[in-house]
Amino acid sequence: MKRVATMAFVVLACVSCGTAEPVASTAPEPMTPAPAPETPAPGSTTTAPSTPTPTPPPAFSAKVSDVTRDRLPYSWRPGCPVHYRDLRLVTLSYWGFDNKPHTGELVVRKTVTDDIVTVFKKLYGWRWPIYQMKLVDAYKADDFASIDANNTSAFNCRRATGSSSWSNHAYGEAIDINPLQNPYVTASGSTAHDNAKKYTERPMKGKGVINPGDKVVKAFAQVGWEWGGYWSGAKDYQHFSKGGG
Ligand SMILES: [Zn+2]
C-alpha cells in the first residue's frame, strides 16, 4: 500500500511536472522575444567602442546678439555708414583646420544675420574648415594684419581696397573667409601677402580653398551673396558680399 501510495504520488508529481512544463514552456516563449532585443543590444555595445571613437561633434549653434560699442573699439567710429546699434554679434560654430569644432565671432549688419547663420550651418555640417574667426578688432581693425593671420572676419568700417568709397565690410554686408588660402589677387596675378603667393591660382586643391562653382560659393549664392572670385580684373577669393561688390 505504501508503495502504491508512493507511486501514485510520483505519478501525480510527474503529472504536475508534465502540466507545469507546457506552462513553463509557454511562459518563456513570450519571454524569449523580450530578451532577444536585449541580446543584440549587448552585441551592439560590444561593437560600440569602435563607434564612439569618432564621437559626433556638438551640433551647430549660433547666437545673435546686440553688439556693444566696447566690442568694436577699432572697427567702428562715428561717421561709419552703419551705426553699431544696427550691427549684430553672431557667435557660431565653425569647423577648424585642426579637424575640431570651434566657436567664432562675426559682426554683421542686423539685416543679414539669417544669411550668415544659414551658410555657416552648412559649412559646419560639411566640416568645411575655417582657420580662425575673430573680430577684426583683435588686430586693431588692421585689415592687412587680420588677413596675414588668416582670420575670417566680416564688419570693418574701412574703404574698399584701392578705392575712396566704403567697402561692403563697412556696411557689415561682406565677409572674408580664410584670406591666406583665398587671397585678393590683382589683375596682374600678384598678392600683397607673401604667405599667400602659392594660393593665387584657381581652381586649386587645398584645405579651406574656395573654388569657382564649389559648394561654398553656391551656399552663399543661395542667400544672395556674391563671390569676389567672379570679379573681372582683380579677384578677391576670400570675399563674399550681399548683392556683390
Ligand atoms: Zn572682403
Residues whose N, C-alpha, C, O or C-beta is under 5 A from the ligand:
A	BS01	ZN	A174 I175 D176 H239
